[in-house]
């Protein structure tokens, strides 16, 4: 699918030689398993909501092709930029041990791939197993440039649950009738918020509740008595989602490429950037009085904020029994939580717990070397001389972590760090906010909304155990924020509402079986605590996965220094890196 091809033996050994030249410890067995994909990024015409427009897509597909791998594999992706703008790709949730050069975020680990150019990514899978995904990491390109990554167990290993009959990627997203590049330029020019999307989507389609959408609606055919693994991905730029299937319960068994203790629910809540693996049993009655078609539906989850407008529409797909008598009536509809049901979202998230078996152990750090309290805020910047802005009080909307609004440099941070290039970044990202107040009080004066801009990064020694407590703030209204860390998965050891209390809240941490994730949803007016061991040397982006928040500056970078041994040091710079 999507250009996958088996690699000839000679090319495998060529790859191995190249890899060894770069300093990667890859065995001949790994090299022989390397999957090879060609991704052609080019403009493609598609029609949604009675409206034809040109989008960027990979190999003419939206969503793009699925990448298949096994745990421990190396995957090679040749990217040919045949579009009209710079672009990069990121392999979301792949730790890329010692290999930040191919992580993908523009001006963080690489310069973008220019139109007409090509770049080959090497993706090193290590302990990941389950569902991950890939997406553009430049501007708003991931609205249409994204796809699933399926990571199966190593050969000889099995799932920790019965093997399903079939595995189906379910990619949740959003659709704009306008060109997303024009959308981005408009908010840069005006300083105001993004216009909401025109529809939510399932596998690129809004579903038959929308005009001109019936024929394109995604359909999943099932057989009675069989089980199906839904690999659910939230690729949306803005919206957390509830997702469910009418007449069927979902047994959730994994998230973010890691296994969970199974639990069964009517619906899930999934934030932008997250993945969930859920088993569905096709067990509906097979008589003529029953229905043979059931809606799969995705609805926005959003707790009201007077400063934010969201698209709260419902996308649909159809699950259909192919061995049942056809239904005359419409598909049954699932009982999804209300759009603002924060209790349902909180109850769902509380059930995420690591599997913890001999084959899938946990290693939760008990001792912390560095504590960080990171406040998350949508903030304001002055409009600028002789300009007119449409943000609050004539200002420009921004976003910040610890009151620093991140500025992308013109040379990527990784190159600057590797080459000891001065003046590109400042190594003094603060471990705590500059001042303390009742963070979640939404009635604070507007003066607190001003922020400062800078390219500030956090530098840590190899092996350091870091705890980050993300704290939402009500400066321009509290909101949910899915925070994603590149290069690492982390244990979500605690979460709650209100202001984090460092004297009391750590006593409530789960240090036994916390979920191991790469994206954590910090709920509106709340906090979330994560822990990770900084044992992956390199430069790693940390940011909100709501794209306009990241574009506004809700980002920072972790630089993890080299360790003392050769297997604890970053690989050398590949000679093929794009130039700025």
N, C-alpha and C positions, 0 to 999 in steps of 0.2 A: 504494500500500500504506500502511495506517495513516494515512489522511487526507490523502495527498498530493494537491495540486491545482495546476493551472496558475494563475498569478496574472494577473488582468486587467491590461490595459495601464495603466488609470488608477491601480490600486493600486500598480503598479510605480513610477510616477512619484511617488505619495504616499510610498512607502517611500524613494525617492531623496531627497525633500525632508527627510524625518525624519532620514535618515542624514547628510545634509549638515549639518543643524542640530546633530547630535551631533559633527560634526567628522571624520567618516570619509571618507577618499578613496575613494569608490565611483563608478565610471563608470556612465552610462546603460546600457551593455551589461551590466555586472554586475547592475544593478538588474533588468533585463529577464530575467536568468537566475535570479533569486532564487526558490528553491523554498519553498513554504509548507506547513507541517504543523500540524495541531491535535492536541495530546496531551491526552487526558482521563485523569487519574490517579484511579482509583477502586477501591474494594474489589470483588474478583472471586472467585467460588468456583471452586476447581479441585480435582481429585482426583489424588493421586499415592500410590503404595505402599498402596493400599486405604484411603486416609485422605482425607477431604474437609476442606478448610480455606479460610479467606478470606485472600487475599493482596492487596497493592497491585499493580495492573497498569496499563499504558497502553493505552487503547482496547480493553480486555478481552483483550489478548494477552500471553502469557508464553512466550518472551521478547517484548519489545515490537516495534513496527514498525521497519523498516529505513529509514534516511534515505539518500537518493541525492543526490550532488552531483558537480560537476566541479571540478578544481583551479582555484582562483581565484573560485569562486562565493560568493554570500551566501545563507544559508539562514535562514529565519524560522520559529521554532517557538513557537506559542501554547500555553502550559501552563495547563490548568485543574485546580486541585487540588480534586477532588471526594471526596477521602478524609477521614480523621478525624484527620490529624496534619500538622504542618509538613513541608515537603519542598523540595528543590532538585534541579536536574539539571545535570550536567557533561558537556562534550563532549570526551571523553578523547582526547588527542593532537592536538587542534586548537589551534594556537598563539594564535589570536585576537589578531593584531597590534594593539597599542595599545588593546585592547578587553577589559580584565580584568573589566569590569562584568558581562559575560555568561558568565563562566567557570564559575560555579556552586557552588563549595564553601560550605556554610553557615558563616556568621560569619567567613569569610575574605574573600570578595568580594561577598557579599550576605547580607541577612537572608532567612530562609526564606519560601517562599510558604505562607501560612496557609490552613487549610481554608476552602473557599468562595471563595478569591481566585484570580486568574489573573495570569500574568506572561509577557511576550513576550521570548524570547531571540533575538538576532541572532548568527549564527554565521558568522564571516568565515574562509573557507578561503584559504590563501595558497599554500604550496609543498607541502602534503600531497598524497599520491597513493597510493591503496591502500586498506587496511582500517583504520578506527578504530572507535570505539564510543561510545555515550552511556550514562550511568547516573545513578541517584540519588546525591547526595553529601550525604546526611543520615542519621544513625544507621546501621542495617543495611539500609536500604531497597533498596540495589542488589541484594540477594539475588533480588528479583523484578522490580525496575524497571530494565531495561536493554535495549539493542538495538544492532544493527550500524549503522555508518556506512560507506557505500561511496563512495569518491572516485575517479571515473574521470578519465582524462587530459583536458586541455582539448580543445575541439573543434579538429580539425585535427592533433592529436597522437595518438600511438599508444602501446600498451604496448611495453616493450622486449623482448617475447617474442610469439609468435603468439597472436592473440586466441583465448581459449577458447570452446568451444561454449556453455558456461553457467557462471554464477558462483553458488556456494552458500555462504551464511553458515553456519558451524558454531560455535555458541556453547556453550562448556563452562562448567558451573556446578555448584552444589550445592543440595541440597534438605533442608530441615528439616521434620519433621512438626509441630514446635511453631511457634508464631508467633514470628518473628524479633524482633519488638518486645518480647515477653515474655522472650526469650533475652537481649536487651540489658539490660533492667531487672534481670534476675536477676544478671548478672555485675557490674552497677553496685552492686547491694545487697550481694552476698556478697564481692566482690573476688577471686573465683576465675576460672579459665579458662572458656572457652565450651564447652558440650557440642558434640561433633562432629556433623557433618551426618549425615543418614540415608542419603544416596546422592549420588554424583556424577551429573551430567546432561549430555546432549547435546541442544541445542535444547529445553531444558526438560523432557526426559524421561529417566528412569533407564535405560530399555531393558529388553528382555525377559528379562534374567537376574534381574530383581526381580519380586516378586509383584504381581499386578494391573497389570502394565505392558506386556504384549505389544501390546495394541491401540493404545497411544499411541506406541510406539517410532517414532522418526523414520526415514523411508525416503527414500533418494536414488536415483531411477531414472536409469540411464545407458544410452547406446547404444554399441555396440562401435565402436571406431575414433575416437571423439570425445574431446576433452580438456575437463577441468573444473577451474575455479579454486576451490579451497576457501579461503574467507575465515574463518580460525580465530581465535576470540577466547576468552581465558580470563577469564570474568566471575565466577569463584568468589571467595568471601570469604576462603578459607583455603588452598586446595590448588594447588601446582604440579602439572602434569599431563604425562604421556606420552600421545601420541595417534598412532594409526596406522590403516591400512586393510589388512585381510587381502588377500594376493595382489597388492598394488599398492604401488609405491614412490611417494614424494612428492618432487617437485622444488620446493624452497623458493625463492621469488623475491622475497619482501618481508617486512618486519616493521615494525610501528608506523607505517604510512603512508609507508614509504620502500622503495626497491628495493634488492635484494641481488644479489651475484653468485650465479647459480643453483647449487645443489648438491642432490644426490639422496640420500634417506635412506629407511629403512624406517619410522622414527617420529621425531616431534619432541618437544621438551620446551618447554613454554610456561608462564610464570608468571602469577599474577593481574595483570591490567591489560595484558598484552602481546597483540599480534595477530601472526599469521603468515599469509602468502599462500603456498599450495602448489598446484602443478599436478599433477593426477592424470590419467593416460592410461587410458582404458577399453580395455585391450588383452588381456583374458583370452581363452583359447581358447573358441570358440563351438561345441563339439561336445557331444553328449548325455552324454558321460562326465564333463565338467567341471561345476563348480558355477556357478550363475548368481547366487548371493547371497554377500555377504561382509560380515563385521562391521567397522564402524568402532568403535574402542574408545578410551576415555579412562580412564587409571588414575592414581591419585595418585603423585607422586614425592615421597618424604620420607625423609631420612636420619635414623635413630632418635635421639631425644632423650628421656631418661628423664622429663623434666618435661612432655612434650607428647604427647597422644594424638591421632591423626588417623584420618579415615575413609579407608581404603585400598581402597575398593570400586572396581569397574570399571563404567563406564557404556557402553552400546552403542547404536549405530544400525545400519542395514542399507543397504548399497549393493547394488542389484539391477539386473541387465541386463534391460531390457524387451524386447530382441530376441533373447533366448536361450531355449532350452527350459527349462521350469521345473525347479527342483531338488527332489528328494524329501527330501533330508537337511537338516540344520541348516546355517546359514552357516559358512564357514570363519572361524577366529579369528586375529587378527594376533599376531605374535610381539613383544609389547611388552617393554621392559626391566623388570627386577624393580623393585619399589616403591622400593628403596633404592640403585639403581644410579647412584651419583654419577659414575662414570666415563663412563657413557653420556650423562648430562646435560651433563657438562663437555665431552665430545667434540663434542656437538651445538652447544653455544653457541660453541665455538671456530671453527665454520665460518661464523658470521655476519659477512659483510664487505660493505661498501657496493659498489654496482655500478660507479660511477666511469666515466661516459661524458661526451661533450660535452653531451648533453641532461640528464644527471643528474650534475653534478660534485660533488666534496666540497670543503669549505673547513675543514680541520682547523686550529685555531689552533696555531701553533708556539710562540708566546710566551704565558706565563701571567702575568696581573697579580695575581691573588689565589689562594693555595693554601689549601684547607680539608681537614682530616682529620676526618671525622665518624664517631664510634663509634656503633654501633647496639646497643641492649641491651634485653632484657626485664628489668625491675627491680622494686623494691618500694617501696611507700609505707606509712607507719603506718596502721593500721586506722582510728583516730579514737577519741576519747573515748566511752565507753559504747556501743561498737559491737563486733560480732563479725564477723570476716572469715575466709574459708576459703582464703586464699592461703598460701604457704609461711610457716611459723612464725607463723601467725595474722595475717599482714600482708595488704596489698591489692596485687594485681598491677598493675604499671604498665609503661611503656616510655619510652625516652628516646633522644635524639640528643645526643651530647656531654654526657651526664648532665643534660640538661634535659628534663623531661617537659612537653610543650606543653599549655597550657590554652586552650581556646576562649574568647574573650571574649564578652560579651553584646551588643556592637556589632561589626559586621564590620570587619576590619582595613583593608580598602580605603577605606571611608567615613572611618575615623579618620585614615588617612594623607592622604586627599584634602582633608579639612576641618581638618587640623592639630589633631585632637582629642586632648587629653592623657590619659594614664593608661590607655590601652587596650592598648598593647603596649610592650615595651622593645627598643630597636634595638641590642642587644648580644649577639646569638647568637654563641657562641664559635667561633673558627676551628679550634680543636683541643680535645681532651678536657682536663678539669682535671688529670688525672694519667695517667701512662703506666705500663703493666705488660704482662705477656705476655697480650695481649688474648684470644687464642683458647684459653688454658688454662682448662679447665672445673673445675679443682679449687681455684679461688680462694676465699677466705673470704667468707661471706655479707655481711660488712660492706661489701663493694664494691657490693652490690646496691641500696643506698639511693640515691635520686635527689632532685632538687629540682624543683619545679614552677614554671612561668612561661610568659608569652606573649612569648617572645624571638624576634626576627626578624633577618635579615641584610640590611643595606642596602648596595647597590652602585651605583656611578656608571654612567651609560649607556655602553655600549660596552666595559665591563670584561670581560676574558677570565677566567673562573673555572674552576678545576679543583677538583673535589670527589673525594676518595678516601673511599669508604664502607668502614668496617672493622667486620666482625662481631665480637662478643665472646661469651665463654663464661660471663658472669656468672651467668645461670640456665640455662646450656646454650646452645651455639651452634645457630644455625638459619638457614635461608635467608630473605632479605628482598627482595621486589621493590620497589625504590625508584622512585617516580614524581615527575616534576617537571612542574608545570603551566606553560603559556606558552612552553615551549621543547622542542625536541628537542636531544639532546646526543650527542656522539661518545663511545662507550665505548672509550677508548684503551688500557685495560689491565685485567687481572684476574689473580687468583692466590689461593693458599691460604696460611694462616698470617698473620703480622703484616706489614703493608706496610712495606717498607724504602725510605725516601725517597732513600737513597744508591745503591741498586742497581736497584730495580724500574722506575723511569722509563726505564731503558735498554732495557727489554723492550716498551715501548709500541708500538702500531701507530698511526703517524701518516700512513699512506698510504691505507688503505681501511677504517678502523674502521666498525662499524655505527652508524647514526644512529637513535637510539631515544628514546622518552619514558619507558620503564620498563626498569630494569636489574635483573637478579636478582643479588643479592650472595649467593654460595653459603655454605653452612654452614661456619664456620671460615675464611672467606676475605675478600677485598677486591675492590672494583671501582673504577676511576678513570674519571671522566667529565670532558669539557670542553665549555663552551658560551660563546658571546659574548652578554653581557647587553644585547641590542639591542632588547628588547621592554619598554618602560616599563610599570610597573604593579605590582600585588601578586600574587604567584604562590606557590601552596602547594607544598610538597615533603613527601612522606610515604610511609610503607610502605603497599603496597596490600593487605596482609593487614588486614582491617578492624578486628579487635580490637586489633591493634598500634597502628593509627592512633588508635582511640578511647582507648587507654591513654596516648597522648602521643608516639608515634614520628613527630613532625612538626616542621616549622618553616616559615617564610615567607621568600621573597626579595622585597624591595622594590627595584625597579629605578627609579632616578631618571630624570626627563626628560632628553633630550638638548637641544641648542641650537637645532635646526631644528624647524619645525612638524611634519614627518613623523617626528620622533623624540620626540614627546610624547604622553602618554596622552590619550585622548579625554575630553571633559567628562562629568560624571555625568549619566546619563539621568534625566529627571524621574519615570520610571515605576518606579524601584527599590522593592522591598518595604521596609516599615519594620519595625524590630525591636520 
